[in-house]
Amino acid sequence: MNKIRMTTGQALIKFLDNQYVSVDGEEIKFVTGMFTIFGHGIVLGIGQALEENPGNLKVYQGRNEQGMAHAATAYAKQNNRTKIIACASSIGPGAANMVTAAALATVNNIPLLLFPGDTFATRQPDPVLQQLEQSSNLTITTNDAFKPVCRYWDRVVRPEQLMTAVINAMRVLTDPEQAGAVCVAMPQDVQGESYDFPEDFFQKRVHRITRPVPVAEEIDDVAKLILKSKYPMIICGGGVKYSNAGEALASFCEAFHIPFAETQAGKSACKSSSIYNLGGVGVTGNLAANSIAENADLILAIGSRLSDFTTGSKSQFKNQNVKFVTLNVSKFHANKLDSVKAIGDAKAGLEALKAALKEKGYRSCYTNEIAEAKNAWTREMDFFKNYTYNDEFQPLIKFSNPGSIEEFSKLTDSKLTQVAAICMIRENIANDAIITGASGSLPGDLQRMWTTDAKDSYHMEYGYSCMGYEIAAALGAKLAQPDKEVYAMVGDGSYQMLHSEVMTAMQERKKITILLFDNSGFGCINNLQMSNGIGNLATEFRYRDNDGSSSHDGDLMTVDYAMSAAGYGLKTYTARTMNELKEALEDAKKQTVSVLIDIKVLPKTMTEGYKSWWNIGIASTSQNEMVQDAYIRKEENLKSARVY
């Protein structure tokens, strides 16, 4: 056996550069680069290897470890999990910063490969700079924090351990069922240690991503229930997107006259213009989908985690006789809601199920219900387009304290409503432009309102709903599809939390456009607290009054975000009216550098729920009558929720 003597760090880079995947006969280079922020725990090990011979791996300079890992996750998501950018960090805070990103990737089943530096395997210099010491267990380091948020975790304390560690990492990263974050901790001394690695460790490896077909018995089980149903509805989850099963789903629905609704992860797998596409379903769903869901007698969930937002905390489906069937590559997700299940790939499963139903001549009993539901939602959208701030203005979010609409308008001179701004954006950017999002009120508005016929152009992270993902994700999506325009849809709260990777976008000359919705607060959480009887506490951006009060009840704080972003070198605009927004959108298209449009939107002008309910913790004991009422409403809604 021929051997090559090299350091552990050098062997890692050489191995990563030779990993490929095969999908439907197409061979794709799997690892295309590495994001890093060098520190003492990595710069002389993996860093030396990257400087000496990176092969075909491109090195990207991150600004915040969480942000760069978010960008890598978005890159993998936009590439339908067929390409990744690995991430390497120093020990201590650099590693800990990536824990949140690891959790996000795992929740969303997106492959994310992390190489955090670690303390010395020899322990002789301990405690080294940034080392976390636990007196009860000296094997514990910061990197143990990755264990609960990763699909696979390992620590390489000897050079020869690298081989099994990274081969197992590839096994998990390329598995459609198990994909998520993988952490391989790299002690800083081991990175520089040499070993005679077998030459075949560095051979080109092609990991085949297959389409497991559900067994015939399970297809038969699911088909039998569908054949008995009169008013079925399909939920299109992220598994449809990652399977490239959008066309198969559309064809299935046309064949049997079945409507489908979208989750956040499944949106843009199919065309919005399909007569069977009802749009978003659940807590952040629209009127059309939720109206059909209420009466459906069978729900076929394809590639969905069936989260509380999708199922309205298990109360969305009101028909007492409703049955649940699932098609999912994951047995864990397929078993939810006590479903009758078929385990397998979405596209392969749909094709098998279609053949079974065609043989029986099945067709649903819908007549005008689908069209009527969609028409009702179209009328609502027409209202949003013309929803303006005037003398007869009424907030869309209604409860006893309407908040700070007038105050915000006076401070910013804004007349813009959030829903009208979204309608304007949709009309004035390319249909195939990619939008990214994650948190605040925007995911609800976008799942309900956004339409596109361009595949994979809706890039929403709502499994972890992580504030700060949006701008990093725009960079990752742009790296994945540089020929597309990419727009980050972000609130002012999320922008303040994490926007550092805009510098990497500038450095890489990858234009992204940041659409910053500024309403001087954490708007959706302010709505949540106030609609459940809690006062306005720490959700609006207000000064603390000089009287030393316990809460922030002074004037609203305003920020010139355009001025801030201009300092980074972005082209910036501020929009306070529909005309200003339209002009900014049109001019932004002409720019070659990244852009930020500071959109001053009035509070309480986002969409509210449609025929859905979200189960949240409400105080069962309170002196506040509004809180008492909220608790009574929650208990009443629980009666219609299914218990599994």
N, C-alpha and C positions, 0 to 999 in steps of 0.2 A: 504493500500500500504506500503510495507516494504521499509525502507530508510537506506542509509548508509552515515554516516557523514565522510566527507573527504575534503581535500583542492581541489581547482579548478585544480591545477597541477596534483594531484593524480588522480582525476576523469578523466582528459584528458588521462593520460597514460592507465588507466584501460579500458576506452572506446576504444582507438586505438587498444589495444591488442585483442579485440573481433570482429574485422571487417574482413569479408570474402567476396569473390566474387564467383559466380557460372557461369561457361562458358561451354556451351555444356554438361551440366551435371556434370562437374568436379568442386569440391569445393576447393578453394585455399585461403590460408591466405593472406589477402590483405596488411596489414601493418606489415612489418617484422622487422623494426628497426627505429632508429632515428640518424641522423647525427647532431652533435652539436659542437659549440665552445662556451664554457661557458663564460659568462660575468656577471657583477653585475645585469643585467636586467633579468636574467633567472636562474642563478645557484642555488639560494635559493628557487625557486618555482618549475618549471618543473624539474630542476636538482635534487632537493631533492626527488621528486617523483620517478625519474628514479633510484636514489641510493637506496631508501627504498624498492621499489617493481616494477621492470621493467616488470614483467610478462615474456612473451616470446619474448619481444622486445630486440633486440641487439643494444647496443649503440656504435656509431662510432665517433671517434674524428677527426673532420675536421681541416684543416690548414688555409683555406681561405673560407669565407662563400659562395662566388660565386662558388668556386671550389667544395665544398661539395654538393651544390645544383645541380651543373652540374652532379656530380657523381650519385646523387639520380635520376635525370632525365634519365640518361643513364641506370640505373638499371631498371627503369620502362619501358623504351623503349625496352630493351633487353628481358624483360619479357612479351612483347606484351601487356603492360598496365594492367597486372593482379596482379602485386605486386608493392608496393612502399616502399621507406624509407622516412619517414618524416624528416624535417629539423627544428631545433630550434636555434635561435640566440639571442644575447643581443640586446639592443636598439641602436639607432644611427647608427654608421658605420657598425656594425655587420648586422643590418637589411638592410641598404642601399646596402650593398655588394650583397645581394640576388636579388635585383630588376632585374638585367640583366638576371640572371638565370630564374627568373619568366617569363620574356618576351620570352625567348627561349622556355620554356616549352609550353607556350600558343600558340606561333606561330606554333609549331610542334604538337599540340594536345596531349601532353604527360602529364599525371597526376603528379603534384608536389605539395606536401602539406607543407606549411610553417607556422611556429609559431614564428614570431619575437617578442621579448620582447618589451614592450611599456612603456611609462611614467606612473606615478601614476594616477589611476582613481580619487583619492581624490584631486589631484592637490596640496596637502598641502606641500610636500617637493620641489615643483617646484622653479626654474629649477634644476632638478637632472642632474647628470653627463651624458653627451652626449645628453641631450635633445635639440631638435630643437624647438625654440619658434617663433611663428608668432603672432605679436602683434594685427593683425586684426582678428584672429580666434584662440582661445586657444585650440580648439579641434584638431587642426592639429598637427600631429607628423610626424616623418620620414616615418612611415608606410603608410601614405596616398599616398606615391609615388607608392605603389603597385597597386592602384586602376585601372589605365589604362592598366596594363600588366597582370591582373589576370582575370580568368573566374568568380571567386567568392571572395568577400572580406567581412570581418567582424571584429568587435572589441568587445571583451568580457569585459564589464565594470562592470558586476555583475556576481557572480558565477553561478546563474541559467541560464544566457544567454549562457553558454557553450553548453547546450544541443541542442538548435536549431542551433547554429553556426556549430557544428561539424557534426550534421546529414545532414545539407545542404551541408557541405563540401563533405561528402561522396556521396551525390546525384550527384554532379558535377564531382567528380573525377572518378566515375564509369560509366559515360555517354559517349559512343563513339563519340557522336556529340560535346559535350561541354567540354570534357577533356582538361585540361590545368592547369595552376597554380592556387592554392587556398591559400589565405592568411587569417589567423585568428590571429589578433594582440592580444597579451596577456599582459595587464598592469602588471607591476611587483608586485604591491600590491595585485591585484586580484588573482594572481597565488597562493598566500599563504593563501587566505581567505577560511574559511570552510563553508560548506553548507550540508544540509540533502538531498542528491541526491536520487531519486527513484531507487530502485534496478533494475527495468527493463530497465533503461538507459544503464546498463552494460551487458544486455543480448547479446548473440551471434547474430550478424546481418549478413545475407548473402545477398549481393547485386547482383541481377541477371543481367548479361550482355547478352542481347538478340540479336537476329538477325531479325530486322524488315524487312519484305518482301515488296518490292515495290507493290503498288496497281496494279491491272490488267490493268487498263486504261493506266498507265504510261509505263508499260512493252510493251503494244500494241503500244504506240506512238513511243517508241525507236525502236521496232522491225520493224515497217513500214519503217522507214528511212534506217535501215540496209539492208532490203530487196531490196531497190532501189539502193543501192551502189554497185559498181563494185570493188573498191579498198579501202576498209576500213583499218584503223589502230587503234590499241588499245594503250592507254597510261596506264601503270600499276603504280599507285600511292601508297602512304603509306597505304591507306585504304585497299588495297589488302593484305598487310603484316599483319596488325592488325586484319583483319578478318580471317586470316589463309586460304586465298582464292587462294593461289598460284596454287595448283593442279587443282582447279576448273577453273582458268583462262587458264592454259595450255590445259586442256581438251576442253575448249570452242574454243580456237584457232585452235586446231587440227580438231575439228568437222567441222569448217567452213572455214578452210584455210585462217586464218587472222593473219597477223604479229602483234607483240606487241613490244613496246619500254618502257623503264623504266625511272622513275624519280629517283632522289637521294634517296627519302624515300621508293620507291617501289623496289629498286634493292635488289636482293637475296630473294624476295618473290617467284620467279620462278627460274628454273635452267637456267644457262647461255648456257648450251649445247642444249637447245631446238632449233629446226630448225626454230621456229617462233620468237625467242627472238633476236631482233635487237640490244639490248643494250641501252645505254643512249641516250636520245633525247633532243634537244634544244641547248641552248648556250653552255652547257658543254656536249653536245651529240656527238656521233660519226658519221662517214660518212654513215654507213649503215642506221641507224634510220632516219637521217635527209634527206637522199636521198628519202626514201620511203615516209616520211612526206610531202615532197614537192608536190608530185603528188596525195596523198590520196584524195579521194572524200568524206570521212567520218572519223571523229575522235571520237572514243568512249573513254572518259576519265573515268577511274574507280578509285575512292578514291583519286583523285588528287586535290590540291589547284589551279592548273593551273597557277603557278607563271610565272613571266616574263622569267625566265631561261628555263622553260619547253616549253613555247609557242614562244620563240624567240621574246619576246616583241610583241606578237600577229602577227608576220610576218612569222612564220615558215611554215605555211601551204599555199602554193602558188596557189593551185587549186581554181580558181575563184568560183567554184560551191560547195566547200567543206561545209559539214554540221557538226555540233557539237552535240553530245549526251553525257550525263553524267549519271553515276551511283554513287551515293554518299549518305552516311548517313546524310550529312549536306545539308540542303536546300540552305544555303548561297553559299557554294562552287559549288553545282550542277547548280546554275543559271548562272554561269560565261560563257562568250562568247555567251550569248544569246542562250544557249543550250536547246535542248529538253531533259528533265530530267526524271530520275526514282530515287525516294528517298528511300534508304534502304541499308541494309548490302551488302557488295560486293559479298560474297559467295552466299547468298540467292538470290540476284538479278541476278547473273550470271546463276544460276540454272534455274530460272524462264525464263530468256531471251533465254537460250539454248533450253528449251522446245518449246518456241514460234517459234524459227527459224527452228528447226528440223521439226516441223509440216509442214512448207512451203518448206522444202527441199533446204534451202539456201546454197550457196557456193560462195565464192568470185571468181573474174576473174583473179587472179594472176596466171602467168605461171612460168617464170624463174626469175622474178624481185626480189623476196626475197633472193634466193640463190645468185644471182649476186651481190646484195648489200652487203651481208655478206662476200662474197669472196673478194670484193674490200677492205673491212675493214681488213680482214685477211692479205692481202698483206701489208697494212699500218702497222699493228702490227709486221709483220716480219721485216719491215724497222726499227721500234723502237728497236727491240731486238738487232740489229747490229749497232745502231747509236752510234758511238764512236768519240772521240776527236783526230783528226789527221791533217795532212797537208792539206787535202781537206775538213776539217770540215766547215759546214755552220750552223748557229743558226737556230732553228726551228721558233723562233719569229723574224720576219724580219721587220725592219724599219730603218730610216736613221742613228740612233746611236745604234749599236748593244750592247752597254753596256760594261760590265766588265769581259767578259769571259776569255780573256787571262790574265788579271790582277789577277783574282780569282785563275786561274790554277797555276800561278806562286807562289802566296802566300801560297796556300794549297797543292801544288803538286798533285792536283786532275785531273783525266782524265774522271771522271764519268759524264754521262748525266742522267738527271732525268728520262726520259722515259725508258732507258735501265735498270736503277736501279729498277724501278717498275716491269719490266718484270722479272728481276732476283728474286725479292722478291716473286712474284706470283709463280714462278717455284720451290722455295725452302722453302716455308712454307706449312703447312697442308692445304688441301682444305677446311676443316671445321674451320680453324682459323678465329677468329673475328677480323676485322679491324675497327678502329674508325677514324673519321676525321671530319673536319668542315670548314676550311678556307684556303685561299691562293690559289695557283695553283694546289694543290693536289686534291681537289674535282673534278676539271675538268679532270685531268689525270685519276683519279680513276673511275669516271662515264663512261668515254670512254673505258678504258683499262682493268678494273678489271673484272675477271670472276670467278664464283663459282657456284657449284651445291648444296652447303650447305645452307639450309634455315636460314635466319636472320644472316648471317655471315658478311654482309656489313652494318656497323653501321655509317651512315653519317648524321650529323646535318647540313642541308643546308637551312632550312627555315629562320633561323636567322644568319646563317654562322658566328658563334661567335668564334673569336680567343680565345684560352684558354680552349675550351671545350674538346679538343682531349685527353689529358692525364687523366683528371678527368673522362671522359667517359670510358676510358679503365678500370679504377678501377671499375666503376659502372657495366660495362659489365662483368668483371671478378667476381664480387660479385654475379651477376645473373647466370652466367654459369661457375663455378669454374673449371669444367672439360675441358674447351676449352682454347687453347692458344689465347691470346688477344694482338694485336699489335696496338699501337697508331701511326697513320701516321700524323706527325706534322712538320710544317716548323719552321725555327729558330725564326721567328718573333712571332709566337704563343707560342713557348716554353718560350721565354723571358717574354711574357705577363703573363702566368699562368701555372706553373707546380708544385705547392705546394702540390697537393694531392698525389704526388709520395711518400711522407713521410707516408701518410695513407696506401698506398699499401704495403710499407715495414712493417709498424706496424701490419697490418692485415695478413702479410705473404701471400699476394696474388700476384703472379708473373704476371707482365705485361712487355711487350717489347716495348720500345719507339724507333721508327724509325724516327730519326730527320734529315730532309732534310735541310742542311745548304747551302744557296747560298748568305749569307751576305746581306740580304735585304728582303723587302716586294716585292717579285718578281712579283706576278701577277698584283699588282697595279703599279709597275714600268712599266710593259708592257702596261697597260691601259693608263697611262699618256703619255708615249712616242709614242704610236701608234696613239694618237690623237693630236700630235703636241706639247705637253708640254715637257719642258726640264726635265732632271733628278733631281727632287726636293724631298728631304726628304723621299725617298723610298729605297735607298741603305744605308747600314750602313757604313758611311764614317766619317772620322775626319773632323772637321772644320779647314781650313787652318789658319796659324798664321797671315795672312793678315787681319783678321777680316771680311771676306766676309760674305754676308747675307745667303749663303747656305753652305751645307756640300759638298765640292768638293775636299777634300783631299784624302788620301789613304784609301782603304777599310779596315775596321776593321775585324779582325778574332778572333774567340772564340774557345777555346778547350772545347767543351761541354762534352766530355767524362771525362775530368778531373773534371769538375764541378759536374757531376752526381756521379762520384766515391766517392765524399765526402759524399753523402747521403747513401752510402753503396751499390749502384747498381754495377753490373758487366758491364763493359763498353768496347766498341770497337770503332775504327775509321776506316772508309772505304773510300779510295780514288780511288780504282780500282774495276773492277768487281770481280776479284779473292778475294780481301780483303772483299768485301761485302758478297760473297758466304760463305767464311770461317767463317765470323762473324755470319751469319744467322744459319749455321749448329752448331756452338759451343753454340750459345744462346739457342738452343733447350735443351741442356743438363743442363742448369742452373736451380736452384731452387729459386733464388732470382730474383728480377726485373732487367731488362737489358736496357741499352741504347746503340744504335749504331749510332754514329755520322757520317752521310753520307754526305760527301762533294760533292755536285752536282753543276755542272757548270750552271751559269745563262743562261737564254734564251734557255733551253733545255727541256722545258715542251711542252705539246701539245697546238695547237692553234685551233680556231673554225673551224667547218665544216658546210658550207652551213647554217650558222645561224647568227643572228644579235642581239645585245643587245642595247636597247635604254637607253642612259645615257645623263646626262646634259652636253652639249658642248657649250662653249661660242659662242654667235651669233655675237659678235663684237670683233675683235682682230687685232693687227698689224702683227701677226705671220701668214704667208701664210699657214703653215701646219695646224694651228688651223682652219683657214678659210676653207681649203679643208675638214677637218674632219666634220665641221658643214654642208657643202654641202652634204657630203656622208650621214650624219644622216637624213637630210631633204629628200633625195632621198629614203632612206630606209623606212621612215615614210609613203611614198605613198603606200607601199604594206602591211602596218600594218592595222589590223582591228580596228575599233573604236566602243567601247561599253561603 
